[in-house]
Amino acid sequence: MKQILLVLALLISNGAMADVLKPFTSDGCSAFPDGTLEHNELWLACCTQHDFAYWQGGSYSEREAADMALKECVAALGEQEIALLMQAGVRVGGTPFLPTTFRWGYGWPYPRWYGKLTESEQKQVQALTKDINIRQ
């Protein structure tokens, strides 16, 4: 009986920890350059905005929208080919099913699958981002 209670206590405590969002971080364009040789941070702001969406995660359609916004942001800088390449990269590499530091929903403990954020989760996002300058 003690063993069952111990296992239940561990499961409950792990479940409570699983819903805690880490503070926002961005690695820029992950393993991709942040810009050109002449303008080494040309599309860095696009990547930071994309990281913000990926950090908080959400539904599959929200991920698609974040990836499209990245493509459009980079294309608007006159880099249409780079935009297509980046979109392909994030579609493949950003899956939530791999425990990478740049996966969809990377602010949450792994594993974190697709799904709309709950009201409680949205409040965590708001609390952790109230003092940072990210377009939402």
NORKA-V212351 format. One record per residue. RES is the residue in one small letter. D_LAST is the distance of its C-alpha to the last C-alpha in whole Angstrom. Layout:
# NORKA-V212351
[[RES & D_LAST] [RES & D_LAST]]
This chain:
# NORKA-V212351
[[m & 50] [k & 48] [q & 47] [i & 45] [l & 43] [l & 42] [v & 40] [l & 39] [a & 38] [l & 36] [l & 34] [i & 33] [s & 32] [n & 30] [g & 28] [a & 27] [m & 26] [a & 24] [d & 21] [v & 20] [l & 17] [k & 18] [p & 16] [f & 13] [t & 15] [s & 15] [d & 18] [g & 17] [c & 18] [s & 20] [a & 24] [f & 23] [p & 24] [d & 21] [g & 23] [t & 26] [l & 29] [e & 29] [h & 25] [n & 25] [e & 21] [l & 20] [w & 18] [l & 16] [a & 13] [c & 13] [c & 14] [t & 12] [q & 8] [h & 10] [d & 12] [f & 9] [a & 9] [y & 12] [w & 13] [q & 11] [g & 13] [g & 14] [s & 16] [y & 18] [s & 16] [e & 13] [r & 14] [e & 16] [a & 13] [a & 11] [d & 15] [m & 15] [a & 12] [l & 13] [k & 17] [e & 16] [c & 14] [v & 17] [a & 20] [a & 19] [l & 20] [g & 23] [e & 23] [q & 24] [e & 26] [i & 24] [a & 21] [l & 23] [l & 24] [m & 21] [q & 20] [a & 23] [g & 23] [v & 20] [r & 21] [v & 24] [g & 23] [g & 20] [t & 22] [p & 21] [f & 25] [l & 26] [p & 25] [t & 24] [t & 21] [f & 19] [r & 19] [w & 17] [g & 16] [y & 17] [g & 16] [w & 18] [p & 22] [y & 24] [p & 24] [r & 21] [w & 21] [y & 19] [g & 18] [k & 16] [l & 15] [t & 17] [e & 16] [s & 18] [e & 15] [q & 12] [k & 14] [q & 14] [v & 11] [q & 10] [a & 14] [l & 13] [t & 10] [k & 11] [d & 13] [i & 11] [n & 9] [i & 6] [r & 4] [q & 0]]
